[in-house]
Amino acid sequence: MLLWLQFLICLAIIGYAGYFLSRYGDIIAEKTGMSASWIGLILLSTATSLPELVTRISAVTFANAPNIAVGDVLGSTVFNLFILVILDALYRRETLYSRAAQGHILSASLGTILIAFAGFSLLLDQAGMSPALGHDQAPVAGCALRCIGDAAGPGGETMIL
């Protein structure tokens, strides 16, 4: 019972901090002239992913539970996409996606490619062909960095790396 209480307290603290992260992200964008897309894609996503990163690293290294790490990554992706669907339903003036910057198209495309890559790797492993990729992941990382640079150029325009 105490474990559940500690979990709920951590959840409340993270939720409370999220409100301020969003506000401060807007202020940083306004004061620096950076686009809100860039702030959200790089700064806020990094800050909000830090607890997940620690969870994943500890799941793999200390607990020897890679299923928790993979489940956390894929589960948080699905949950975050579900949040967009709910927000779109709650935003009554127009569709949420029509108000979002066009730079998010590249972010969504990259996310789709990376989710497909993870799913394909899981399927290969189930078929007995473990994708020991190692150095082969460098092109995926390069693609990710390129898309982030393209999608979130300063001022909202597309930036070429």
Backbone bond lengths (Angstrom), bond angles and torsions (degrees), N, CA, C in turn:
res aa  C-N    CA-C-N  psi(-1)  N-CA   C-N-CA  omega(-1)  CA-C   N-CA-C  phi
1 M - - - 1.457 - - 1.530 111.35 -
2 L 1.328 115.32 -41.47 1.464 119.60 179.74 1.529 110.76 -63.04
3 L 1.324 116.92 -35.44 1.459 121.21 179.03 1.524 111.14 -62.31
4 W 1.326 117.10 -42.07 1.471 121.11 177.95 1.527 110.97 -65.11
5 L 1.313 117.05 -38.53 1.462 120.84 178.48 1.523 110.50 -64.14
6 Q 1.333 117.04 -43.73 1.465 120.69 177.43 1.529 110.65 -62.24
7 F 1.324 116.60 -40.92 1.463 120.98 178.00 1.525 110.41 -61.14
8 L 1.307 118.37 -45.63 1.466 122.17 -179.77 1.521 111.98 -65.64
9 I 1.320 117.03 -36.33 1.468 120.40 177.35 1.530 109.97 -65.34
10 C 1.331 117.21 -44.61 1.471 120.73 177.04 1.524 110.64 -60.90
11 L 1.323 116.64 -41.41 1.462 121.56 178.85 1.530 110.98 -61.20
12 A 1.326 117.00 -43.02 1.465 121.45 179.42 1.529 111.32 -65.33
13 I 1.318 117.08 -41.45 1.468 120.76 179.53 1.525 110.57 -63.91
14 I 1.331 116.78 -44.32 1.469 120.52 179.55 1.530 110.19 -64.15
15 G 1.340 117.00 -41.51 1.465 120.32 178.18 1.522 112.15 -63.13
16 Y 1.307 116.73 -42.52 1.464 121.85 178.62 1.528 110.60 -63.44
17 A 1.343 116.53 -43.74 1.465 120.59 -179.89 1.530 110.60 -66.31
18 G 1.328 117.79 -32.95 1.459 121.42 -179.70 1.511 112.63 -59.75
19 Y 1.315 116.84 -37.21 1.462 121.32 177.38 1.526 110.01 -59.13
20 F 1.316 116.95 -45.89 1.456 120.89 -178.38 1.517 111.78 -72.13
21 L 1.332 117.93 -35.14 1.462 120.17 176.12 1.523 110.85 -58.43
22 S 1.309 116.27 -43.18 1.460 120.78 179.98 1.530 111.01 -63.88
23 R 1.311 116.72 -46.37 1.473 120.49 179.24 1.520 111.61 -62.12
24 Y 1.337 116.47 -46.33 1.456 120.02 -178.61 1.522 111.12 -67.85
25 G 1.331 117.65 -32.13 1.457 120.76 174.84 1.516 111.36 -61.38
26 D 1.347 116.68 -42.88 1.469 120.63 176.46 1.520 111.45 -62.14
27 I 1.318 116.53 -41.56 1.468 120.72 -179.75 1.530 110.68 -65.34
28 I 1.341 116.24 -42.87 1.472 119.91 178.33 1.521 110.11 -61.24
29 A 1.333 117.10 -43.91 1.467 120.56 179.17 1.520 110.69 -60.66
30 E 1.315 116.60 -43.58 1.463 121.10 -178.30 1.531 111.84 -67.04
31 K 1.319 117.10 -44.83 1.463 121.11 -175.09 1.534 112.68 -74.55
32 T 1.334 117.10 -31.03 1.459 119.55 -176.38 1.523 113.03 -97.14
33 G 1.320 117.68 -15.34 1.446 120.83 -176.89 1.520 113.43 81.78
34 M 1.340 116.60 4.85 1.465 120.06 176.24 1.522 108.85 -73.22
35 S 1.325 116.45 153.95 1.455 119.17 -179.81 1.525 110.19 -73.86
36 A 1.313 115.66 148.91 1.460 120.82 176.73 1.526 110.05 -63.32
37 S 1.332 117.35 -31.22 1.465 120.93 176.98 1.519 110.57 -61.48
38 W 1.324 116.33 -44.40 1.459 120.07 -179.39 1.524 110.52 -66.10
39 I 1.320 116.36 -43.84 1.467 120.33 179.36 1.527 109.92 -59.05
40 G 1.329 116.94 -45.28 1.465 120.25 -179.80 1.509 112.78 -67.71
41 L 1.327 116.33 -43.90 1.460 121.10 -175.84 1.518 112.30 -69.84
42 I 1.304 117.44 -38.58 1.462 120.05 -174.80 1.530 112.21 -102.03
43 L 1.319 117.36 -61.21 1.465 119.94 -172.19 1.535 113.10 -70.97
44 L 1.330 116.89 -54.58 1.462 118.77 -176.31 1.527 112.29 -68.29
45 S 1.323 116.53 -39.40 1.468 117.67 179.56 1.527 110.84 -66.01
46 T 1.320 117.43 -35.66 1.466 119.96 176.78 1.521 110.55 -66.52
47 A 1.323 117.27 -46.46 1.461 120.54 -178.79 1.524 111.73 -63.06
48 T 1.327 116.94 -41.49 1.467 118.80 -177.97 1.526 112.41 -78.97
49 S 1.329 117.62 -16.62 1.468 120.34 178.90 1.525 112.91 -88.97
50 L 1.318 117.94 -11.08 1.465 119.90 -178.58 1.530 112.80 -59.23
51 P 1.338 120.12 -44.92 1.476 118.03 177.07 1.533 111.94 -61.08
52 E 1.319 117.09 -38.07 1.468 120.68 178.41 1.522 110.61 -66.22
53 L 1.320 116.58 -39.97 1.456 120.59 179.30 1.527 110.69 -60.62
54 V 1.325 116.71 -45.40 1.460 120.71 178.70 1.526 110.12 -62.79
55 T 1.337 116.82 -41.08 1.457 120.81 178.21 1.525 110.47 -60.98
56 R 1.309 116.99 -45.17 1.469 120.65 -178.12 1.515 112.43 -66.69
57 I 1.324 116.02 -43.08 1.470 119.13 179.78 1.524 110.18 -64.33
58 S 1.329 117.01 -44.88 1.468 118.86 -179.66 1.522 111.38 -67.97
59 A 1.330 117.90 -33.38 1.464 120.45 177.97 1.521 111.15 -63.59
60 V 1.329 116.82 -39.85 1.466 120.53 -177.15 1.529 111.20 -81.51
61 T 1.323 117.87 -43.47 1.459 120.18 -171.85 1.525 113.38 -87.10
62 F 1.320 117.66 -45.94 1.465 119.89 -174.54 1.533 112.93 -91.48
63 A 1.320 117.05 -42.40 1.459 120.83 -175.27 1.522 112.83 -92.99
64 N 1.335 117.28 -7.92 1.463 121.74 -177.33 1.532 110.71 49.84
65 A 1.326 115.41 47.39 1.463 122.05 -176.97 1.527 109.56 -128.84
66 P 1.330 117.50 73.32 1.467 119.36 -178.59 1.527 112.75 -63.25
67 N 1.323 118.43 -24.79 1.468 120.21 177.38 1.521 111.67 -62.65
68 I 1.323 116.69 -33.43 1.467 119.72 177.17 1.530 109.38 -67.21
69 A 1.323 117.28 -41.50 1.467 120.65 179.86 1.519 110.94 -64.34
70 V 1.337 116.88 -47.78 1.468 120.05 -179.51 1.528 109.97 -65.43
71 G 1.323 117.13 -43.17 1.470 120.66 178.03 1.521 112.22 -61.84
72 D 1.323 116.62 -37.11 1.464 120.77 178.29 1.519 111.01 -65.36
73 V 1.319 116.60 -45.41 1.469 120.26 -179.74 1.525 110.93 -63.37
74 L 1.322 116.33 -53.02 1.465 119.64 -176.76 1.527 111.28 -69.93
75 G 1.324 116.79 -37.92 1.472 120.08 178.56 1.514 112.63 -65.35
76 S 1.337 117.28 -41.45 1.464 118.97 179.31 1.523 110.84 -69.08
77 T 1.330 116.89 -32.30 1.468 120.22 176.66 1.522 110.46 -64.07
78 V 1.317 115.89 -48.71 1.468 120.21 179.43 1.523 110.36 -62.72
79 F 1.332 117.00 -43.42 1.467 120.60 -179.81 1.525 111.14 -63.49
80 N 1.328 117.51 -42.33 1.465 120.50 179.38 1.522 111.68 -64.70
81 L 1.328 117.31 -39.27 1.460 120.00 176.38 1.526 111.10 -66.72
82 F 1.331 116.64 -36.25 1.464 121.16 176.36 1.533 110.37 -63.34
83 I 1.324 116.68 -38.69 1.468 120.71 177.41 1.523 110.07 -60.13
84 L 1.344 118.03 -41.09 1.466 120.54 177.54 1.525 111.25 -61.18
85 V 1.321 117.25 -40.51 1.468 120.99 178.87 1.529 109.92 -62.96
86 I 1.325 116.95 -44.38 1.477 121.24 179.94 1.526 110.20 -65.35
87 L 1.329 117.36 -45.40 1.470 120.27 179.28 1.522 111.27 -61.58
88 D 1.321 116.70 -38.53 1.464 120.27 177.74 1.524 110.47 -63.71
89 A 1.317 117.08 -38.83 1.468 120.89 178.92 1.530 111.08 -68.98
90 L 1.329 117.09 -34.14 1.466 120.77 -178.23 1.524 113.04 -80.93
91 Y 1.319 117.70 -24.32 1.463 122.52 -178.06 1.527 107.39 -82.47
92 R 1.304 117.16 96.76 1.463 123.00 -168.67 1.530 115.45 -79.38
93 R 1.309 118.90 -24.22 1.469 120.06 -174.30 1.529 112.50 -62.76
94 E 1.314 116.38 -42.58 1.463 122.61 179.52 1.517 106.53 -165.69
95 T 1.313 116.71 178.16 1.449 118.59 178.83 1.532 110.20 -68.05
96 L 1.288 115.91 139.59 1.456 121.93 -179.27 1.525 111.10 -59.11
97 Y 1.319 115.73 -35.54 1.458 120.46 -176.24 1.527 112.71 -69.39
98 S 1.327 117.67 -26.36 1.464 119.37 178.24 1.526 111.35 -72.87
99 R 1.315 117.51 -20.54 1.466 121.98 178.95 1.522 112.76 -91.60
100 A 1.329 117.25 -14.51 1.465 121.05 -178.29 1.522 109.82 -78.07
101 A 1.320 116.00 150.97 1.470 121.77 179.89 1.522 110.57 -66.40
102 Q 1.322 115.47 148.34 1.458 120.89 -179.65 1.530 112.37 -64.50
103 G 1.323 116.95 -22.42 1.463 120.47 178.36 1.514 113.00 -60.86
104 H 1.319 117.23 -20.80 1.457 120.29 179.76 1.526 111.98 -71.31
105 I 1.321 118.11 -15.34 1.468 120.47 177.28 1.527 109.51 -61.94
106 L 1.321 116.91 -43.08 1.463 120.03 177.79 1.520 111.22 -66.37
107 S 1.324 117.26 -38.56 1.464 120.12 177.51 1.516 110.57 -62.54
108 A 1.323 116.69 -44.33 1.464 120.93 178.95 1.519 110.81 -64.21
109 S 1.323 116.89 -38.81 1.463 120.47 178.42 1.520 111.21 -64.42
110 L 1.320 116.00 -44.38 1.460 120.05 177.96 1.525 110.30 -61.93
111 G 1.325 116.90 -44.43 1.461 120.42 178.37 1.516 111.88 -58.58
112 T 1.325 116.30 -41.50 1.467 121.02 178.50 1.525 110.76 -62.63
113 I 1.329 116.56 -44.15 1.468 120.84 179.74 1.527 110.52 -63.28
114 L 1.327 117.22 -44.30 1.457 120.30 -178.13 1.529 111.98 -68.35
115 I 1.339 117.76 -38.16 1.469 120.49 176.16 1.530 109.82 -64.82
116 A 1.330 116.59 -42.04 1.466 119.95 177.67 1.530 110.83 -63.06
117 F 1.326 116.50 -39.59 1.467 121.27 178.21 1.526 110.46 -61.54
118 A 1.326 117.12 -44.80 1.467 120.85 178.77 1.527 110.97 -64.55
119 G 1.326 116.72 -45.09 1.462 120.30 178.77 1.519 112.25 -62.24
120 F 1.328 116.62 -42.17 1.458 121.19 179.04 1.526 110.49 -64.17
121 S 1.319 117.30 -39.65 1.465 121.19 177.68 1.526 110.67 -63.04
122 L 1.339 116.94 -41.15 1.466 120.39 177.40 1.526 110.99 -64.56
123 L 1.328 117.10 -41.20 1.467 120.54 178.13 1.530 111.87 -64.51
124 L 1.327 117.33 -42.22 1.458 120.50 177.43 1.520 111.11 -60.80
125 D 1.322 116.82 -41.48 1.457 120.69 179.71 1.530 110.80 -64.63
126 Q 1.335 117.05 -40.36 1.461 120.59 177.95 1.521 111.75 -64.17
127 A 1.322 117.16 -29.78 1.464 122.11 179.26 1.526 111.53 -84.29
128 G 1.330 117.36 3.08 1.453 120.79 178.58 1.513 114.31 85.37
129 M 1.300 117.24 9.60 1.463 121.27 178.86 1.519 108.83 -112.66
130 S 1.319 116.43 72.08 1.453 121.24 -177.10 1.517 111.08 -55.90
131 P 1.313 115.79 121.41 1.473 118.44 -179.21 1.522 111.19 -81.39
132 A 1.326 116.84 81.30 1.460 121.45 176.91 1.517 107.25 -73.41
133 L 1.317 116.27 83.36 1.463 120.96 -169.44 1.526 113.31 -80.98
134 G 1.304 116.24 -48.38 1.454 119.30 179.90 1.506 113.43 49.66
135 H 1.326 116.96 -106.84 1.468 121.91 -176.56 1.527 112.23 -69.39
136 D 1.323 117.96 -16.78 1.460 120.03 178.93 1.527 112.26 -71.67
137 Q 1.312 117.15 -10.99 1.458 119.88 178.70 1.517 112.22 -80.38
138 A 1.313 118.15 -10.12 1.465 121.21 179.47 1.528 112.20 -58.47
139 P 1.339 120.08 -43.18 1.471 118.38 177.44 1.529 112.90 -62.50
140 V 1.334 116.27 -34.52 1.468 119.23 178.00 1.526 109.88 -65.72
141 A 1.339 116.47 -43.37 1.468 120.08 178.07 1.530 110.65 -64.09
142 G 1.326 117.00 -40.40 1.460 120.56 177.58 1.512 111.87 -62.88
143 C 1.325 116.15 -41.90 1.469 121.14 177.36 1.527 109.87 -61.98
144 A 1.330 116.26 -41.82 1.463 120.32 179.97 1.522 110.95 -61.76
145 L 1.320 116.83 -46.84 1.465 120.17 -179.86 1.523 111.36 -64.16
146 R 1.317 116.97 -39.62 1.465 120.78 179.24 1.524 110.66 -63.35
147 C 1.336 116.60 -45.48 1.465 120.17 -178.89 1.517 111.42 -66.72
148 I 1.328 116.69 -37.21 1.464 119.42 177.59 1.526 109.40 -63.62
149 G 1.329 117.04 -44.41 1.464 120.50 178.07 1.513 112.18 -62.38
150 D 1.338 116.64 -41.99 1.463 120.77 179.83 1.522 111.68 -67.93
151 A 1.326 115.99 -40.85 1.461 120.19 -172.70 1.517 112.96 -76.20
152 A 1.301 117.34 -27.42 1.452 118.65 -169.15 1.508 112.93 -126.50
153 G 1.297 116.61 45.69 1.458 119.40 176.70 1.515 110.93 -64.01
154 P 1.308 118.22 151.99 1.467 120.96 -179.65 1.526 110.84 -59.49
155 G 1.311 115.08 139.01 1.463 120.54 179.20 1.511 113.04 82.55
156 G 1.340 118.90 1.44 1.453 122.24 177.13 1.506 113.95 91.71
157 E 1.328 118.02 -10.99 1.451 119.01 179.68 1.522 108.86 -82.46
158 T 1.317 115.83 161.73 1.451 120.45 179.00 1.509 109.13 -70.03
159 M 1.322 115.44 134.03 1.459 120.90 -179.50 1.527 107.70 -113.90
160 I 1.288 118.05 131.76 1.454 122.53 178.23 1.517 108.58 -98.87
161 L 1.335 116.69 129.44 1.460 120.81 178.02 1.510 110.52 -80.34
